[in-house]
Amino acid sequence: MKLSDWTDQKVENIIGNLLRVGVLTAAIVVFFGGAIYLARHGRETADYHVFQGEPEAYRQIGGIVREALHMRGRGIIQLGLLLLIATPIARVIFALFGFVVEKDKMYAAFTAIVLVILLYSLFLSV
């Protein structure tokens, strides 16, 4: 498909498919991680008397990927959640690309602002 052939309908179809595939992929990854976690820890008794936050490995993207590659259930679940968070961000990035290709400056500007706000809130806010 040439960039000049892009229409609003084609961009909307691709964005819809992107959202469907992203959410479905995230759900499958979370389900797979949950199955592994339950198979290994399903019979453990939960201790709710003392709050225990997530270990350091699950607080950074590199640690999550490393834990998922080692087939640890919680790491795979966290990876699925990262995929779920990345899906709407990918949608905004693709929409921005579509507006730029269509030379729609106003919507491209608004979408760029939304993308900056999303990325700021994800990476820089405390």
C-alpha positions as CSV (number, residue, x, y, z in Angstrom):
1,M,0.0,0.0,0.0
2,K,1.4,3.3,-1.1
3,L,1.2,6.2,1.4
4,S,-0.8,8.2,-1.2
5,D,-3.5,5.5,-1.1
6,W,-4.3,6.0,2.5
7,T,-7.8,7.1,3.3
8,D,-9.6,7.9,6.6
9,Q,-11.4,4.5,6.3
10,K,-8.1,2.6,5.9
11,V,-6.5,4.3,8.8
12,E,-9.6,3.6,11.0
13,N,-9.6,0.0,10.0
14,I,-5.9,-0.4,10.8
15,I,-6.3,1.4,14.1
16,G,-9.2,-0.9,15.0
17,N,-7.2,-4.0,14.2
18,L,-4.3,-2.6,16.1
19,L,-6.4,-2.2,19.2
20,R,-8.0,-5.6,18.9
21,V,-4.7,-7.4,18.4
22,G,-3.1,-5.5,21.2
23,V,-5.8,-6.2,23.8
24,L,-6.1,-9.9,22.7
25,T,-2.3,-10.4,22.8
26,A,-2.2,-8.8,26.3
27,A,-5.0,-11.0,27.5
28,I,-3.4,-14.2,26.2
29,V,0.0,-13.2,27.8
30,V,-1.7,-12.4,31.1
31,F,-3.7,-15.7,31.0
32,F,-0.5,-17.7,30.2
33,G,1.4,-16.0,33.0
34,G,-1.5,-16.5,35.4
35,A,-1.6,-20.2,34.6
36,I,2.1,-20.6,35.2
37,Y,1.8,-18.6,38.5
38,L,-1.1,-20.7,39.7
39,A,0.6,-24.0,38.7
40,R,3.6,-23.0,40.8
41,H,2.0,-21.0,43.7
42,G,-1.7,-21.9,43.7
43,R,-1.6,-23.9,46.9
44,E,0.3,-21.2,48.9
45,T,-1.6,-19.5,51.7
46,A,-1.7,-15.7,51.2
47,D,-0.6,-13.6,54.2
48,Y,-2.6,-10.4,54.2
49,H,-1.3,-9.2,57.6
50,V,1.8,-7.6,56.2
51,F,1.9,-5.6,53.0
52,Q,4.6,-6.6,50.7
53,G,5.2,-4.5,47.6
54,E,6.4,-5.8,44.3
55,P,10.0,-7.0,44.3
56,E,12.5,-4.6,42.5
57,A,12.6,-6.9,39.4
58,Y,9.0,-6.1,38.7
59,R,9.3,-2.3,38.9
60,Q,11.3,-1.7,35.7
61,I,10.7,-2.8,32.2
62,G,14.1,-4.6,31.9
63,G,13.4,-6.6,35.0
64,I,9.9,-7.5,33.8
65,V,11.2,-8.7,30.5
66,R,14.0,-10.7,32.2
67,E,11.6,-12.4,34.6
68,A,9.2,-13.2,31.7
69,L,12.1,-14.7,29.7
70,H,12.8,-16.9,32.7
71,M,9.2,-18.1,32.5
72,R,8.2,-16.7,35.9
73,G,4.5,-16.3,36.2
74,R,4.5,-12.8,37.7
75,G,6.9,-11.6,35.1
76,I,4.7,-12.8,32.3
77,I,1.6,-11.3,33.9
78,Q,3.5,-7.9,34.2
79,L,4.6,-8.2,30.6
80,G,1.0,-8.7,29.6
81,L,0.0,-5.6,31.5
82,L,2.8,-3.6,29.8
83,L,1.4,-4.8,26.5
84,L,-2.0,-3.6,27.5
85,I,-0.7,-0.2,28.5
86,A,1.3,0.0,25.2
87,T,-1.7,-0.7,23.1
88,P,-3.4,2.8,23.3
89,I,0.0,4.4,23.0
90,A,0.6,2.5,19.8
91,R,-2.8,3.6,18.6
92,V,-2.0,7.3,19.2
93,I,1.4,6.9,17.5
94,F,-0.3,5.3,14.5
95,A,-3.0,7.9,14.4
96,L,-0.3,10.6,14.4
97,F,1.4,8.8,11.5
98,G,-1.9,8.6,9.6
99,F,-2.7,12.3,10.1
100,V,0.8,13.2,8.9
101,V,0.4,11.1,5.8
102,E,-3.0,12.6,5.1
103,K,-1.4,16.1,5.6
104,D,-4.0,16.9,8.3
105,K,-2.0,19.4,10.3
106,M,-4.6,20.3,12.9
107,Y,-5.3,16.7,13.9
108,A,-1.6,15.8,13.7
109,A,-0.9,18.6,16.1
110,F,-3.6,17.6,18.6
111,T,-2.5,13.9,18.4
112,A,1.1,14.9,19.0
113,I,0.0,16.8,22.1
114,V,-1.9,13.8,23.3
115,L,1.1,11.6,22.7
116,V,3.4,13.9,24.6
117,I,1.0,14.0,27.6
118,L,0.7,10.1,27.5
119,L,4.5,9.7,27.4
120,Y,5.1,12.3,30.1
121,S,2.5,10.7,32.4
122,L,4.0,7.2,31.8
123,F,7.7,8.0,32.1
124,L,8.2,11.3,33.9
125,S,5.4,11.8,36.4
126,V,6.1,10.9,39.9
